[in-house]
Amino acid sequence: MQTNALERARSPYLQRHRDNPVWWQEWTEDVLAVARDQSIPLFVSVGYATCHWCHVMAREAFSDPDVADILNRDFISIKVDREERPDIDQYLMTFLIASQGSGGWPLNAFLTPEGNPFLALTYIPVQQRRRMPGFSNICTQVLTFLEERGSDIPRFDLTTISGGTATDGTVGCEGIGELVGTIAGSYDTHHGGLGEQAKFPPYNTLLFLFHAVAICDNRRAREIAETTLSAMADRGLHDHVGGGFFRYCTDRSWSIPHFEKMLYDQAMALWVYAEAYATLKNLRYRQVAESIYECLERDFSDGNGCYISAHDAETHGQEGRTYLWTDEELHRFDSEFHAEWTRDFFDFGEASRFERFRHLLRRRDGPLGKTDQSRLRRMLEYRARRPQPNRDEKVVTAWNALAATSLAIAARRLEREDMRDRAIRIYRALADRNQRDDGNWCRSSLGGDRDAGRFLEDEAAVLLLLTYLVEDETDPELADLLREELRAAARRVESFRDDSGWTSARMRDFPEIPADRFDSPSPSPVSLAELALQRTALLEQRSGRTIERGRAIEQDFYNIAWLVAIGEYYLVESPAPHPWSETPINLIQARAPKTTWCFRGVCRRGLPESWNPL
């Protein structure tokens, strides 16, 4: 193992470290066996291809000869792509947060030869910086600690801190109101969103809030949703020129983002803004949803029916360079438009400054006019001539299934049949790429090469997608085929659950750990599975299993499954689908010879006179 072995790695992230002087290895049973047999501690670094600070460490610490010398001499160093191995990432991230109070990537962990973590950090500089020790100094302290106290290191057991659900059994609008009240406790009344530091888009929370608005006419939920949706759409999280959303903003006011674009963010944003348009009746939300679809088709298509996983935060080593503007460029556009349009449309206050450039923040709220749309297209044409960020070309099963689900939902809410057709094409192309002969789904593929993983998240996301495709299909033969695929998918999902709960993955080189329950930024594997199985049960005309209410903020998507389980969803059975434009968010449709509807445990013939009576 006295060489960097990443030359053969399939992951684009691992490939970026193949020229480091560190003797990187992949996570394999053979590598772990050497560590155990020779009592060599492990240094495990987890990241992903489009992570800005991962690139910084690749250029700094992992290219430094002194750092490489100590790692190569005293450790076995392993690189992990978190998008390929969410189980390892979850385990080490849980340890990082439990020990340090916060997390992030790159995730750098020191483990005993047996694979037990005892120190985890995020970014580590080469030399001491302020109060942060340098990399080599940390390695020296780690070795001293292992020599003096290595035998006393306790086993880190994820099952003891994996969390669970809330125990309060309050249901109906009272229970929903309690959850909204907890969300309101973290709501930033000045800027929207949750918390008062860096702002992550709360997609799952917004979807739950739409249910609170639809079912209970909860005014606090409406206020939180509308303020947050506007901040996300108008400030720096949103790519106003090209559509789509960046991963998160580094400041409270949603001004400056980290500029990577992730497929799962686009999927969740499309779902949220399509449902926002249907629930809150704001044309601007429709425009945002349609611009996300344009971004997906233009920037994320792999050319074979699926979507790639991400776009880099950097262009030629400079974060955000593709998306940033000089004052001179903006002045030239105003000259071309014969108007001070950029000054009127964008906010060029101090918050828009990023180094010597401007990041575009919108000044005016409300729908875009035709002139605005035309001029933004012109700016996109100009921007397309710049160097573009690198793309991570992996096709991740869960994220493609989530994107297809969002397209199926957006097709209903926006009355866009082309989006439904695209959702079906993604499912079929994904099956060709990522489904094995035994029916199980791999985690990801690249250039037709599938990985060996099998994860709950992927199986559950596919099942959830199938529930929406079955629900919409009007051709009897295709509907029967989809139902067979639905039942097979449900069995695969159920195989990840036993008496102790949900398991994250089935892998030979890593212990089985409890599946993640935290809904951020996309739904957790457990939440995807629970909602998919609840929907499957209703589509199969049977009751779903009883589940407890989840924790607000942490499990907001899970709580949508809880709403289905306690009867706060309509089940409408009819010979043909009822128009989705006339239905609320909390409704599932199934085919039956006669039209009936059920809600809160009561079933009647025909359709209700109104939805969601208080």
C-alpha positions as CSV (number, residue, x, y, z in Angstrom):
1,M,0.0,0.0,0.0
2,Q,3.0,2.3,-0.4
3,T,1.4,4.1,-3.3
4,N,-1.6,6.3,-4.1
5,A,-4.2,3.7,-5.3
6,L,-6.8,6.2,-6.5
7,E,-5.8,6.0,-10.2
8,R,-8.2,3.0,-10.5
9,A,-11.0,4.7,-8.5
10,R,-14.4,5.1,-10.3
11,S,-15.5,8.1,-8.2
12,P,-14.7,11.5,-9.7
13,Y,-14.0,12.8,-6.2
14,L,-11.4,10.1,-5.5
15,Q,-9.9,10.7,-8.9
16,R,-9.2,14.3,-8.0
17,H,-6.8,13.0,-5.2
18,R,-4.9,10.5,-7.4
19,D,-1.9,12.9,-7.8
20,N,-1.6,13.7,-4.1
21,P,1.6,12.4,-2.4
22,V,-0.5,10.8,0.2
23,W,-0.8,7.0,-0.3
24,W,-4.6,7.1,-0.5
25,Q,-6.6,3.8,-0.5
26,E,-10.2,3.1,-1.2
27,W,-12.4,1.7,1.6
28,T,-12.3,-2.1,1.0
29,E,-12.2,-5.2,3.1
30,D,-8.6,-5.9,2.1
31,V,-7.4,-2.5,3.2
32,L,-9.3,-2.7,6.5
33,A,-7.8,-6.2,7.1
34,V,-4.2,-4.8,6.7
35,A,-5.0,-2.1,9.3
36,R,-6.3,-4.7,11.8
37,D,-3.6,-7.3,11.2
38,Q,-0.7,-4.8,11.4
39,S,-2.3,-2.5,14.1
40,I,-2.0,0.6,11.9
41,P,-4.5,3.5,12.7
42,L,-6.7,4.8,10.0
43,F,-7.0,8.3,8.7
44,V,-10.3,8.5,6.8
45,S,-11.2,11.6,4.7
46,V,-14.8,11.9,3.4
47,G,-15.9,14.5,0.9
48,Y,-17.5,14.9,-2.5
49,A,-16.5,16.1,-5.9
50,T,-18.1,19.5,-5.9
51,C,-17.1,20.5,-2.3
52,H,-15.2,23.8,-2.2
53,W,-13.3,23.1,1.0
54,C,-12.5,19.6,-0.1
55,H,-10.7,21.1,-3.1
56,V,-8.9,23.5,-0.7
57,M,-7.5,20.6,1.3
58,A,-6.6,18.7,-1.8
59,R,-4.4,21.7,-2.8
60,E,-3.1,22.4,0.7
61,A,-2.6,19.7,3.2
62,F,-3.0,16.7,0.9
63,S,-0.4,18.1,-1.5
64,D,2.1,19.0,1.3
65,P,5.1,16.7,1.4
66,D,5.5,16.9,5.2
67,V,1.8,16.0,5.8
68,A,2.1,13.1,3.3
69,D,5.2,11.8,5.0
70,I,3.6,11.5,8.4
71,L,0.4,10.0,7.0
72,N,2.3,7.5,4.9
73,R,4.6,6.5,7.7
74,D,2.1,6.2,10.6
75,F,-1.4,5.7,9.1
76,I,-3.4,4.0,6.4
77,S,-5.1,6.8,4.6
78,I,-8.5,6.2,3.0
79,K,-10.5,8.5,0.8
80,V,-14.3,8.1,0.7
81,D,-16.9,9.7,-1.6
82,R,-19.8,10.4,0.6
83,E,-22.2,10.2,-2.3
84,E,-21.1,6.6,-3.0
85,R,-20.9,5.5,0.6
86,P,-23.6,7.3,2.6
87,D,-23.4,4.7,5.4
88,I,-19.7,5.5,6.2
89,D,-20.5,9.2,5.9
90,Q,-23.5,9.0,8.2
91,Y,-21.5,7.0,10.8
92,L,-18.5,9.4,10.9
93,M,-20.6,12.5,10.6
94,T,-22.7,11.5,13.6
95,F,-19.5,11.0,15.5
96,L,-18.2,14.4,14.3
97,I,-21.3,16.2,15.4
98,A,-21.5,14.3,18.7
99,S,-17.9,15.1,19.6
100,Q,-17.5,18.6,18.1
101,G,-21.1,20.0,18.1
102,S,-21.2,20.7,14.3
103,G,-20.3,19.0,11.1
104,G,-19.4,19.5,7.5
105,W,-17.1,18.5,4.7
106,P,-14.4,17.5,4.2
107,L,-14.9,15.2,7.1
108,N,-11.5,14.0,8.4
109,A,-11.5,11.3,11.0
110,F,-8.9,9.3,12.9
111,L,-9.9,5.7,13.7
112,T,-8.3,2.8,15.6
113,P,-7.0,-0.1,13.6
114,E,-10.3,-1.8,14.3
115,G,-12.2,1.1,12.7
116,N,-13.4,2.9,15.8
117,P,-13.4,6.7,15.5
118,F,-11.9,8.8,18.3
119,L,-11.2,12.2,16.6
120,A,-13.0,13.9,13.8
121,L,-12.5,17.4,12.3
122,T,-13.5,19.3,9.2
123,Y,-11.0,21.6,7.4
124,I,-7.5,21.3,8.7
125,P,-4.8,23.8,7.7
126,V,-1.2,22.7,6.9
127,Q,0.3,25.1,9.5
128,Q,-1.3,26.4,12.7
129,R,-3.8,29.1,11.9
130,R,-5.1,31.3,14.7
131,R,-6.3,28.7,17.3
132,M,-6.4,25.8,14.9
133,P,-3.4,23.5,15.0
134,G,-1.6,22.4,11.9
135,F,-2.1,19.0,10.3
136,S,1.2,17.4,11.2
137,N,0.9,18.6,14.8
138,I,-2.6,17.0,15.0
139,C,-1.2,13.7,13.7
140,T,1.6,13.8,16.3
141,Q,-0.9,14.3,19.1
142,V,-3.1,11.5,17.7
143,L,-0.2,9.1,17.8
144,T,0.7,10.1,21.4
145,F,-2.9,9.6,22.4
146,L,-3.1,6.2,20.9
147,E,0.2,5.1,22.6
148,E,-0.9,6.3,26.0
149,R,-4.7,5.7,26.0
150,G,-5.5,3.7,22.9
151,S,-6.8,0.7,24.9
152,D,-9.3,3.0,26.7
153,I,-11.1,4.3,23.6
154,P,-14.8,3.4,23.9
155,R,-16.6,1.9,21.0
156,F,-18.7,4.5,19.2
157,D,-22.2,3.0,19.0
158,L,-24.5,4.8,16.6
159,T,-27.6,3.0,18.0
160,T,-27.4,4.9,21.2
161,I,-27.7,8.4,19.6
162,S,-29.5,7.7,16.3
163,G,-32.6,9.4,17.6
164,G,-36.2,8.4,17.0
165,T,-39.6,9.9,16.9
166,A,-41.6,12.1,19.3
167,T,-43.8,10.4,21.8
168,D,-46.7,12.9,22.0
169,G,-49.8,11.3,20.5
170,T,-51.7,14.6,19.7
171,V,-53.2,14.4,16.2
172,G,-55.4,16.6,14.0
173,C,-54.9,20.3,13.8
174,E,-53.8,20.5,17.4
175,G,-50.9,18.1,16.7
176,I,-50.0,19.9,13.5
177,G,-50.2,23.3,15.3
178,E,-47.7,22.0,17.9
179,L,-45.2,21.1,15.2
180,V,-45.7,24.4,13.5
181,G,-45.1,26.2,16.8
182,T,-41.8,24.4,17.2
183,I,-40.8,25.4,13.7
184,A,-41.8,29.0,14.5
185,G,-39.4,28.9,17.4
186,S,-36.4,28.6,15.0
187,Y,-37.9,30.9,12.3
188,D,-35.9,34.0,11.4
189,T,-38.6,36.7,11.3
190,H,-36.2,39.2,9.7
191,H,-34.8,37.2,6.8
192,G,-36.9,34.0,6.5
193,G,-35.6,30.5,6.9
194,L,-34.5,28.8,10.1
195,G,-31.8,29.9,12.4
196,E,-29.7,33.1,12.6
197,Q,-26.4,32.0,11.0
198,A,-25.7,30.2,7.7
199,K,-29.0,29.5,5.8
200,F,-29.8,26.1,4.4
201,P,-33.0,25.8,2.3
202,P,-35.6,24.1,4.6
203,Y,-37.2,22.1,1.8
204,N,-38.7,19.4,4.0
205,T,-40.1,21.9,6.5
206,L,-41.7,23.9,3.7
207,L,-43.5,20.8,2.4
208,F,-44.8,20.1,5.9
209,L,-45.9,23.8,6.3
210,F,-47.9,23.5,3.0
211,H,-49.8,20.7,4.6
212,A,-50.5,22.8,7.7
213,V,-51.8,25.5,5.5
214,A,-54.0,23.2,3.4
215,I,-55.4,21.0,6.2
216,C,-55.7,23.6,9.1
217,D,-55.4,27.0,7.4
218,N,-52.5,27.6,9.8
219,R,-51.6,31.3,9.4
220,R,-48.3,31.0,11.1
221,A,-47.3,28.2,8.7
222,R,-48.3,30.4,5.7
223,E,-46.3,33.4,7.0
224,I,-43.1,31.3,7.5
225,A,-43.5,29.6,4.2
226,E,-44.1,32.7,2.1
227,T,-41.3,34.7,3.7
228,T,-38.8,31.9,3.3
229,L,-39.9,31.1,-0.2
230,S,-39.4,34.7,-1.2
231,A,-36.0,35.0,0.4
232,M,-34.8,31.8,-1.3
233,A,-36.1,32.9,-4.7
234,D,-35.0,36.6,-4.5
235,R,-31.7,36.5,-2.7
236,G,-28.3,34.8,-3.4
237,L,-29.4,31.1,-3.0
238,H,-31.1,31.3,-6.4
239,D,-29.3,31.5,-9.7
240,H,-31.4,34.3,-11.2
241,V,-29.8,34.0,-14.6
242,G,-29.6,30.2,-15.2
243,G,-32.3,28.9,-12.8
244,G,-31.7,26.4,-10.1
245,F,-30.4,26.8,-6.6
246,F,-27.0,26.7,-4.9
247,R,-26.5,24.4,-1.8
248,Y,-26.7,27.0,1.0
249,C,-25.8,30.6,1.9
250,T,-23.0,31.4,4.3
251,D,-24.8,34.3,5.9
252,R,-28.1,35.0,7.7
253,S,-29.6,37.2,4.9
254,W,-29.3,34.6,2.1
255,S,-26.8,36.8,0.2
256,I,-23.7,34.8,-0.6
257,P,-23.9,31.0,-1.3
258,H,-21.4,28.2,-1.6
259,F,-21.8,27.9,-5.3
260,E,-22.0,24.1,-5.8
261,K,-25.3,23.0,-7.5
262,M,-26.5,19.5,-6.3
263,L,-29.1,17.4,-8.1
264,Y,-31.0,16.7,-4.8
265,D,-31.3,20.4,-4.2
266,Q,-32.8,21.0,-7.6
267,A,-35.2,18.1,-7.1
268,M,-36.4,19.4,-3.7
269,A,-36.7,23.0,-4.9
270,L,-38.8,21.9,-7.9
271,W,-41.1,19.9,-5.6
272,V,-41.4,22.8,-3.1
273,Y,-42.1,25.6,-5.6
274,A,-44.6,23.5,-7.6
275,E,-46.5,22.8,-4.4
276,A,-46.1,26.4,-3.3
277,Y,-47.7,27.6,-6.5
278,A,-50.7,25.2,-6.0
279,T,-51.1,25.9,-2.3
280,L,-50.3,29.6,-2.0
281,K,-51.4,30.7,-5.6
282,N,-48.3,32.9,-6.3
283,L,-47.3,33.1,-10.0
284,R,-43.7,33.8,-9.0
285,Y,-43.5,30.3,-7.5
286,R,-44.6,28.8,-10.8
287,Q,-41.9,30.7,-12.7
288,V,-39.2,29.5,-10.2
289,A,-40.3,25.9,-10.6
290,E,-40.2,26.1,-14.4
291,S,-36.8,27.7,-14.4
292,I,-35.5,24.8,-12.2
293,Y,-36.7,22.4,-14.9
294,E,-34.9,24.4,-17.5
295,C,-31.8,24.3,-15.4
296,L,-32.1,20.5,-15.0
297,E,-32.5,19.9,-18.7
298,R,-29.7,22.2,-19.8
299,D,-27.1,21.6,-17.1
300,F,-27.8,18.3,-15.5
301,S,-28.8,16.0,-18.4
302,D,-26.3,13.1,-19.0
303,G,-27.5,12.8,-22.6
304,N,-28.9,9.3,-21.9
305,G,-32.1,10.1,-20.0
306,C,-30.8,10.6,-16.5
307,Y,-29.3,13.5,-14.5
308,I,-25.8,13.9,-13.3
309,S,-25.2,14.5,-9.6
310,A,-23.6,17.9,-9.3
311,H,-21.8,21.0,-10.5
312,D,-18.6,22.2,-8.8
313,A,-18.5,25.2,-6.6
314,E,-15.3,26.3,-8.3
315,T,-14.2,27.3,-11.8
316,H,-10.5,27.0,-12.4
317,G,-9.9,27.1,-8.6
318,Q,-12.0,30.2,-7.9
319,E,-15.2,29.7,-6.1
320,G,-18.3,30.9,-7.9
321,R,-16.4,32.5,-10.8
322,T,-18.8,31.3,-13.5
323,Y,-21.8,33.0,-11.7
324,L,-20.2,36.3,-10.5
325,W,-20.1,39.6,-12.4
326,T,-18.0,42.7,-12.5
327,D,-19.5,46.2,-12.4
328,E,-18.1,46.8,-15.9
329,E,-20.0,43.8,-17.3
330,L,-23.3,44.9,-15.8
331,H,-22.8,48.5,-17.1
332,R,-22.3,47.0,-20.6
333,F,-25.6,45.2,-20.3
334,D,-27.4,48.4,-19.4
335,S,-25.9,50.1,-22.4
336,E,-27.1,47.2,-24.6
337,F,-30.6,47.4,-23.1
338,H,-30.7,51.2,-23.4
339,A,-31.9,51.3,-19.8
340,E,-30.5,51.0,-16.2
341,W,-32.3,47.7,-16.0
342,T,-29.6,45.8,-14.0
343,R,-29.6,48.6,-11.4
344,D,-33.3,48.5,-11.1
345,F,-33.7,44.7,-11.1
346,F,-30.7,43.7,-9.0
347,D,-29.6,44.8,-5.5
348,F,-26.1,46.1,-5.7
349,G,-25.7,46.9,-2.0
350,E,-22.8,45.8,0.0
351,A,-24.4,42.4,0.6
352,S,-23.9,41.6,-3.1
353,R,-20.1,41.9,-2.9
354,F,-18.0,38.8,-3.1
355,E,-14.4,39.6,-3.2
356,R,-14.0,42.0,-6.2
357,F,-17.2,40.8,-7.9
358,R,-21.0,41.0,-7.6
359,H,-23.3,38.2,-6.8
360,L,-26.8,38.8,-8.2
361,L,-29.5,39.5,-5.6
362,R,-33.0,40.5,-6.8
363,R,-34.2,43.9,-5.7
364,R,-37.9,43.5,-6.7
365,D,-40.3,40.8,-5.5
366,G,-43.1,39.4,-7.6
367,P,-43.4,37.7,-11.0
368,L,-41.0,38.3,-13.8
369,G,-42.2,40.4,-16.8
370,K,-41.5,39.5,-20.4
371,T,-38.7,42.1,-20.6
372,D,-37.1,40.7,-17.4
373,Q,-37.1,37.2,-18.8
374,S,-35.7,38.3,-22.2
375,R,-32.8,40.2,-20.6
376,L,-32.0,37.4,-18.2
377,R,-31.8,35.0,-21.2
378,R,-29.4,37.4,-22.8
379,M,-27.2,37.4,-19.7
380,L,-27.3,33.6,-19.7
381,E,-26.1,33.5,-23.3
382,Y,-23.2,35.8,-22.2
383,R,-22.4,33.7,-19.2
384,A,-22.4,30.4,-21.2
385,R,-19.3,31.7,-23.0
386,R,-17.3,31.7,-19.8
387,P,-15.4,28.7,-18.4
388,Q,-17.9,26.4,-16.7
389,P,-17.6,24.4,-13.4
390,N,-16.7,20.8,-13.6
391,R,-19.5,18.3,-13.4
392,D,-19.7,15.1,-11.3
393,E,-21.1,12.7,-13.9
394,K,-22.2,10.0,-11.5
395,V,-25.8,8.9,-11.9
396,V,-27.1,8.5,-8.3
397,T,-30.2,6.3,-8.1
398,A,-31.9,8.1,-5.1
399,W,-31.3,11.6,-6.5
400,N,-32.6,10.7,-10.0
401,A,-35.7,9.1,-8.5
402,L,-36.2,12.1,-6.3
403,A,-35.9,14.4,-9.4
404,A,-38.4,12.2,-11.3
405,T,-40.8,12.4,-8.4
406,S,-40.6,16.1,-8.3
407,L,-41.2,16.3,-12.0
408,A,-44.3,14.1,-11.6
409,I,-45.6,16.4,-8.9
410,A,-44.8,19.5,-10.9
411,A,-46.5,18.1,-13.9
412,R,-49.7,17.9,-11.9
413,R,-49.4,21.3,-10.2
414,L,-48.3,23.2,-13.3
415,E,-50.3,21.2,-15.8
416,R,-47.2,20.3,-17.8
417,E,-47.6,16.9,-19.5
418,D,-44.0,17.2,-20.7
419,M,-42.7,17.0,-17.1
420,R,-44.6,13.8,-16.5
421,D,-43.2,12.3,-19.7
422,R,-39.7,13.3,-18.5
423,A,-40.3,11.6,-15.1
424,I,-41.2,8.3,-16.9
425,R,-38.2,8.6,-19.1
426,I,-35.9,9.1,-16.1
427,Y,-37.4,6.0,-14.4
428,R,-36.9,3.8,-17.5
429,A,-33.4,5.1,-18.2
430,L,-32.4,4.8,-14.6
431,A,-33.6,1.2,-14.5
432,D,-31.4,0.4,-17.6
433,R,-28.4,2.1,-15.9
434,N,-28.7,1.3,-12.2
435,Q,-31.0,-1.7,-11.7
436,R,-29.3,-5.1,-11.4
437,D,-30.6,-8.3,-12.9
438,D,-31.8,-9.4,-9.4
439,G,-34.0,-6.3,-9.2
440,N,-31.9,-4.5,-6.6
441,W,-30.7,-1.0,-7.3
442,C,-27.1,0.1,-7.1
443,R,-26.2,3.4,-5.4
444,S,-24.7,5.0,-8.5
445,S,-23.1,4.4,-11.9
446,L,-20.6,6.2,-14.0
447,G,-20.1,5.5,-17.7
448,G,-22.2,2.3,-17.4
449,D,-20.0,1.0,-14.5
450,R,-22.2,0.2,-11.5
451,D,-21.0,0.3,-7.9
452,A,-21.5,-2.6,-5.5
453,G,-23.6,-0.8,-2.9
454,R,-27.2,-1.4,-1.9
455,F,-28.8,1.3,0.2
456,L,-32.2,2.0,1.7
457,E,-32.3,5.5,0.4
458,D,-32.1,4.3,-3.2
459,E,-34.7,1.6,-2.9
460,A,-37.1,3.9,-1.0
461,A,-36.7,6.8,-3.4
462,V,-37.6,4.5,-6.3
463,L,-40.6,3.1,-4.5
464,L,-41.8,6.7,-3.8
465,L,-41.5,7.6,-7.4
466,L,-43.5,4.5,-8.5
467,T,-46.3,5.5,-6.2
468,Y,-46.7,8.7,-8.2
469,L,-46.3,7.0,-11.6
470,V,-48.9,4.4,-10.6
471,E,-51.3,7.1,-9.4
472,D,-51.2,9.0,-12.7
473,E,-51.2,6.1,-15.2
474,T,-54.4,5.8,-17.2
475,D,-53.4,3.1,-19.6
476,P,-54.6,-0.2,-18.0
477,E,-51.7,-2.3,-19.3
478,L,-49.1,0.1,-18.3
479,A,-50.8,0.6,-14.9
480,D,-50.7,-3.1,-14.2
481,L,-47.0,-3.3,-15.1
482,L,-46.2,-0.4,-12.8
483,R,-48.2,-2.0,-10.0
484,E,-46.1,-5.1,-10.3
485,E,-43.0,-3.0,-10.2
486,L,-44.4,-1.2,-7.2
487,R,-45.1,-4.4,-5.2
488,A,-41.6,-5.7,-5.9
489,A,-40.1,-2.3,-4.9
490,A,-42.0,-2.4,-1.6
491,R,-40.7,-5.8,-0.8
492,R,-37.1,-4.6,-1.4
493,V,-37.7,-1.6,0.9
494,E,-39.2,-3.8,3.6
495,S,-36.0,-6.0,3.5
496,F,-34.2,-3.1,5.2
497,R,-36.4,-3.3,8.3
498,D,-36.5,-5.7,11.2
499,D,-37.7,-5.7,14.8
500,S,-34.9,-3.2,15.7
501,G,-35.9,-0.7,13.0
502,W,-34.5,0.5,9.7
503,T,-31.0,-0.4,8.4
504,S,-29.0,2.0,6.3
505,A,-27.2,-0.4,3.9
506,R,-26.4,-4.0,3.1
507,M,-22.6,-3.9,2.6
508,R,-20.0,-6.6,3.4
509,D,-17.2,-4.1,4.3
510,F,-19.1,-2.0,6.8
511,P,-21.3,-2.9,9.8
512,E,-25.0,-2.5,9.5
513,I,-26.0,0.8,11.2
514,P,-29.4,2.4,11.9
515,A,-30.7,4.3,8.9
516,D,-30.5,8.1,9.1
517,R,-33.7,9.9,10.2
518,F,-32.7,13.5,9.8
519,D,-34.6,15.3,6.9
520,S,-32.0,17.7,5.5
521,P,-31.5,18.8,2.8
522,S,-33.4,15.9,1.2
523,P,-35.7,13.4,3.0
524,S,-33.9,10.8,5.1
525,P,-33.9,7.2,4.0
526,V,-36.3,6.4,6.8
527,S,-38.7,9.2,5.8
528,L,-38.6,8.2,2.2
529,A,-39.4,4.6,3.1
530,E,-42.2,5.4,5.5
531,L,-44.0,7.8,3.1
532,A,-43.5,5.4,0.2
533,L,-45.0,2.5,2.1
534,Q,-47.9,4.6,3.4
535,R,-48.7,5.6,-0.1
536,T,-48.3,2.1,-1.4
537,A,-50.7,0.7,1.1
538,L,-53.4,3.2,0.1
539,L,-52.9,2.6,-3.6
540,E,-53.2,-1.2,-2.8
541,Q,-56.4,-0.4,-0.9
542,R,-55.2,-1.4,2.5
543,S,-54.2,0.4,5.7
544,G,-50.6,1.4,6.3
545,R,-48.8,0.6,9.5
546,T,-49.1,2.9,12.5
547,I,-46.1,5.3,13.0
548,E,-45.4,7.8,15.7
549,R,-45.1,11.6,15.1
550,G,-41.6,12.8,14.4
551,R,-39.7,15.7,15.7
552,A,-40.3,19.1,14.2
553,I,-37.5,20.5,11.9
554,E,-35.5,17.3,12.2
555,Q,-38.2,15.1,10.7
556,D,-40.6,17.3,8.8
557,F,-40.8,15.0,5.8
558,Y,-41.3,12.0,8.0
559,N,-44.2,13.9,9.5
560,I,-45.9,14.0,6.1
561,A,-45.9,10.2,6.3
562,W,-47.4,10.5,9.8
563,L,-50.2,12.7,8.4
564,V,-51.0,9.9,5.9
565,A,-50.9,7.3,8.7
566,I,-53.4,9.2,11.0
567,G,-55.9,9.8,8.2
568,E,-55.2,13.5,7.4
569,Y,-54.9,12.5,3.7
570,Y,-57.8,12.1,1.4
571,L,-58.0,8.8,-0.5
572,V,-60.1,9.3,-3.7
573,E,-61.0,6.2,-5.6
574,S,-62.5,6.6,-9.1
575,P,-62.5,5.2,-12.6
576,A,-60.4,8.1,-13.9
577,P,-58.1,10.6,-12.1
578,H,-59.7,13.7,-10.7
579,P,-57.9,16.8,-12.1
580,W,-54.9,17.5,-9.9
581,S,-55.4,21.3,-10.4
582,E,-58.6,21.0,-8.3
583,T,-57.1,19.0,-5.4
584,P,-55.2,19.8,-2.2
585,I,-51.7,18.6,-1.4
586,N,-53.0,16.0,1.0
587,L,-54.7,13.7,-1.5
588,I,-53.9,10.3,-3.0
589,Q,-55.9,8.8,-5.9
590,A,-56.5,5.2,-6.8
591,R,-58.5,3.5,-9.5
592,A,-61.8,1.8,-8.7
593,P,-65.1,1.1,-10.5
594,K,-67.0,3.7,-8.5
595,T,-66.1,7.1,-7.1
596,T,-65.6,7.3,-3.3
597,W,-63.6,9.4,-0.9
598,C,-62.2,8.7,2.6
599,F,-60.8,11.2,5.1
600,R,-60.1,10.9,8.8
601,G,-61.5,7.4,8.9
602,V,-64.8,8.2,7.2
603,C,-65.6,7.1,3.6
604,R,-68.4,8.3,1.4
605,R,-69.6,8.1,-2.2
606,G,-68.9,10.7,-4.8
607,L,-66.5,13.7,-4.1
608,P,-66.6,16.1,-1.2
609,E,-68.2,19.5,-1.6
610,S,-65.0,21.1,-0.3
611,W,-61.6,19.9,0.8
612,N,-60.1,20.0,4.3
613,P,-63.1,21.2,6.4
614,L,-61.8,22.7,9.7
